[in-house]
Amino acid sequence: MVSNTMDDLGELIEQLQALRNNAYMLYCPAVDEVLSGEVADINDITSVLDGLCDFCDEDRFLELYRKVCKHIYHKYPELVGEYVHLYRAIWMTNDDED
């Protein structure tokens, strides 16, 4: 029984990683569109940032998140501030703040 549970857990972890890989493959072009200026509408940008924030426990997603924030900072500084606070509220622990 323990072996089946461990096998099931291993399969779930593999499936979760596959989903994360798919999400990354989808968000990379979306980020590129923001950086190139193809996507400039604030609602579209916030949609990209909202989605990325869900995965920011992984460095590769955090890097994309940072790129978008840096790119839009001069145009939308308040929005970037909100997303920095959102990231901190979701992903930073008290140990990270020290």
C-alpha positions, 0 to 999 in steps of 0.5 A: 500500500505504501508503495502504491501511495509513493508511486501515485505521489511520484506521478502527481509530481511529474504531472505537476511539473509537466503543467508548469513546463506547459505554463512556462512555454505559454508565458514566454511568448506572452512576456515577449509580446509585452517586452516588444510592445505588441501588448501594451494594454494595461488589462492584458499586461495585468493578465500576464502578471497575474498568471505569472505570479501564480508560479513565482515560487520558481525562479524561471517564472520570477525572472519573467515577472521581473522582466515585465515589471521592469519593462512597464515601470516607467509607464505604470509605476503604481501598477508595478508597486502593486505587483511587488506587494502582491508577490511579497504577500504571496511568496515571501516568508518572514525569514525572506524579509530579514 
